[in-house]
Amino acid sequence: MHNANTSRYENMAYRRCGCSGVQLPGVSLGLWHNFGGVDTRESAREMILRAFDLGITHFDLANNYGPPPGSAEENFGSIMRSDLRPYRDELIISSKAGYRMWSGPYQDGGSRKYPLSSLDASLSRMGLEYVDIFYHHRPDPDTPLEETMGALDSAVRQGKALYAGISNYYDPTLAARAIEILRSLGTPLLIHQPSYNMFRREIEENGLLPLLEKEGVGCISFSPLAQGMLTDRYLNGIPDDSRAAKSHGFLKADRLTEDRLAQIRRLNEIASRRGQSLAQMALSWVLRHDAVTSVLIGASKVSQIEDAVGALGAPDFSAEELRAIDEVLA
Ligand SMILES: NC(=O)c1ccc[n+]([C@@H]2O[C@H](COP(=O)([O-])OP(=O)(O)OC[C@H]3O[C@@H](n4cnc5c(N)ncnc54)[C@H](OP(=O)(O)O)[C@@H]3O)[C@@H](O)[C@H]2O)c1
């Protein structure tokens, strides 16, 4: 078993998740890339244990993370068993269902059938009795929202999840309906997981972020580093071990256009003037909103997690810095 660092809670900032009783670490770790069957278990284990030692109590998964789908949950379950079993009560573990998982008509979408059967499969892969948060991963326009939210409510009532979450519900009207339905069922929505970063500001602009704040729902931003673009990773080309170089990586090299790289270089200069790495500045920028509970990062190396945690406690942005960033992003 892992012998956890006894000072692990001293340097992490925990932020309240909406108006709930739960606090999440300012930085959380997601297992979408680099924790699957194609990756090395030892490297996954090192990152998870180092994260926990740094006070990162929240680990985010989904049924389909891998590749192959399901393998990130299997690896996480194996690390839970070998190293973290005594620490279960110190962890917030999430999973999701909503993207295509397998073949056939019952492994995609938002019917009662899919999320509830998928949650059972996730629990079995991870060897857990419950997850802390269970998300519907993306809206399903072909299923009544009442049915999908009813499935989340059932998962909580069955004791298989402590809280309900939604992800990728970018339309504020749809998110507001989901919030209302869950509240009426007696299972208030804990958290929304949208993407939010310097290159993707939709939730600031379309009113979703203010809605979550008004409704007391937490917000955890996924891909706060734009899958690695908002870091120094690609300043000098595409490294062989980077996400953009991997055939199964979701970041395609053609997204690193000359215009994008020019923006990244200018942002990197602003970060240096603040005494931060670009990754740290990108995380501080997302966390500048009180409505954002946590940034949900990915990592391929322990050093990246250490760098991310270093973003917490950075000085607030001056109006001039925010203007300079906006100018680069315009
Ligand atoms: N709900 C959804 O639909 C959804 C969608 C996507 C993601 N997510 C969640 O969000 C999590 C994070 O997503 P993401 O991996 O795209 O997040 P991200 O933090 O934007 O990108 C992570 C990548 O950035 C690079 N990186 C991280 N820290 C770095 C540092 N300090 N310096 C240099 N490079 C650094 C690494 O790239 P290399 O691998 O190249 O080293 C790492 O794999 C996922 O694991 C998942 O839990 C949810």
Ligand as a Chemical Component Dictionary entry (heavy atoms), coordinates in Angstrom:
data_LIG
# 
_chem_comp.id                   LIG 
_chem_comp.type                 NON-POLYMER 
_chem_comp.pdbx_formal_charge   0 
_chem_comp.three_letter_code    LIG 
# 
loop_
_chem_comp_atom.comp_id 
_chem_comp_atom.atom_id 
_chem_comp_atom.alt_atom_id 
_chem_comp_atom.type_symbol 
_chem_comp_atom.charge 
_chem_comp_atom.model_Cartn_x 
_chem_comp_atom.model_Cartn_y 
_chem_comp_atom.model_Cartn_z 
_chem_comp_atom.pdbx_ordinal 
LIG N1  N1  N 0  -16.290 15.582 -20.211 1  
LIG C1  C1  C 0  -15.664 15.520 -21.349 2  
LIG O1  O1  O 0  -16.259 15.386 -22.428 3  
LIG C2  C2  C 0  -14.169 15.576 -21.336 4  
LIG C3  C3  C 0  -13.453 15.773 -22.538 5  
LIG C4  C4  C 0  -12.068 15.861 -22.451 6  
LIG C5  C5  C 0  -11.432 15.764 -21.214 7  
LIG N2  N2  N 1  -12.166 15.532 -20.090 8  
LIG C6  C6  C 0  -11.527 15.381 -18.762 9  
LIG O2  O2  O 0  -10.546 16.392 -18.606 10 
LIG C7  C7  C 0  -9.282  15.778 -18.331 11 
LIG C8  C8  C 0  -8.174  16.619 -18.860 12 
LIG O3  O3  O 0  -8.287  16.764 -20.279 13 
LIG P1  P1  P 0  -6.982  17.018 -21.111 14 
LIG O4  O4  O 0  -6.028  15.895 -20.874 15 
LIG O5  O5  O -1 -7.362  17.389 -22.493 16 
LIG O6  O6  O 0  -6.431  18.321 -20.318 17 
LIG P2  P2  P 0  -5.326  19.413 -20.544 18 
LIG O7  O7  O 0  -4.813  19.695 -19.175 19 
LIG O8  O8  O 0  -5.872  20.530 -21.346 20 
LIG O9  O9  O 0  -4.181  18.711 -21.419 21 
LIG C9  C9  C 0  -3.348  17.738 -20.850 22 
LIG C10 C10 C 0  -2.076  17.599 -21.659 23 
LIG O10 O10 O 0  -1.331  18.809 -21.628 24 
LIG C11 C11 C 0  0.047   18.539 -21.483 25 
LIG N3  N3  N 0  0.503   19.091 -20.199 26 
LIG C12 C12 C 0  -0.135  19.047 -19.011 27 
LIG N4  N4  N 0  0.522   19.752 -18.085 28 
LIG C13 C13 C 0  1.603   20.269 -18.689 29 
LIG C14 C14 C 0  2.656   21.092 -18.242 30 
LIG N5  N5  N 0  2.705   21.537 -16.996 31 
LIG N6  N6  N 0  3.609   21.447 -19.123 32 
LIG C15 C15 C 0  3.558   21.000 -20.416 33 
LIG N7  N7  N 0  2.559   20.209 -20.888 34 
LIG C16 C16 C 0  1.588   19.865 -20.034 35 
LIG C17 C17 C 0  0.203   17.027 -21.522 36 
LIG O11 O11 O 0  0.394   16.691 -22.884 37 
LIG P3  P3  P 0  1.334   15.470 -23.351 38 
LIG O12 O12 O 0  0.483   14.262 -23.161 39 
LIG O13 O13 O 0  1.608   15.817 -24.776 40 
LIG O14 O14 O 0  2.533   15.488 -22.469 41 
LIG C18 C18 C 0  -1.146  16.545 -21.065 42 
LIG O15 O15 O 0  -1.464  15.258 -21.513 43 
LIG C19 C19 C 0  -9.414  14.408 -18.987 44 
LIG O16 O16 O 0  -8.479  13.483 -18.462 45 
LIG C20 C20 C 0  -10.821 14.059 -18.619 46 
LIG O17 O17 O 0  -10.875 13.630 -17.276 47 
LIG C21 C21 C 0  -13.511 15.454 -20.129 48 
# 
loop_
_chem_comp_bond.comp_id 
_chem_comp_bond.atom_id_1 
_chem_comp_bond.atom_id_2 
_chem_comp_bond.value_order 
_chem_comp_bond.pdbx_ordinal 
LIG N1  C1  SING 1  
LIG C1  O1  DOUB 2  
LIG C1  C2  SING 3  
LIG C2  C3  SING 4  
LIG C2  C21 DOUB 5  
LIG C3  C4  DOUB 6  
LIG C4  C5  SING 7  
LIG C5  N2  DOUB 8  
LIG N2  C6  SING 9  
LIG N2  C21 SING 10 
LIG C6  O2  SING 11 
LIG C6  C20 SING 12 
LIG O2  C7  SING 13 
LIG C7  C8  SING 14 
LIG C7  C19 SING 15 
LIG C8  O3  SING 16 
LIG O3  P1  SING 17 
LIG P1  O4  DOUB 18 
LIG P1  O5  SING 19 
LIG P1  O6  SING 20 
LIG O6  P2  SING 21 
LIG P2  O7  DOUB 22 
LIG P2  O8  SING 23 
LIG P2  O9  SING 24 
LIG O9  C9  SING 25 
LIG C9  C10 SING 26 
LIG C10 O10 SING 27 
LIG C10 C18 SING 28 
LIG O10 C11 SING 29 
LIG C11 N3  SING 30 
LIG C11 C17 SING 31 
LIG N3  C12 SING 32 
LIG N3  C16 SING 33 
LIG C12 N4  DOUB 34 
LIG N4  C13 SING 35 
LIG C13 C14 SING 36 
LIG C13 C16 DOUB 37 
LIG C14 N5  SING 38 
LIG C14 N6  DOUB 39 
LIG N6  C15 SING 40 
LIG C15 N7  DOUB 41 
LIG N7  C16 SING 42 
LIG C17 O11 SING 43 
LIG C17 C18 SING 44 
LIG O11 P3  SING 45 
LIG P3  O12 DOUB 46 
LIG P3  O13 SING 47 
LIG P3  O14 SING 48 
LIG C18 O15 SING 49 
LIG C19 O16 SING 50 
LIG C19 C20 SING 51 
LIG C20 O17 SING 52 
# 
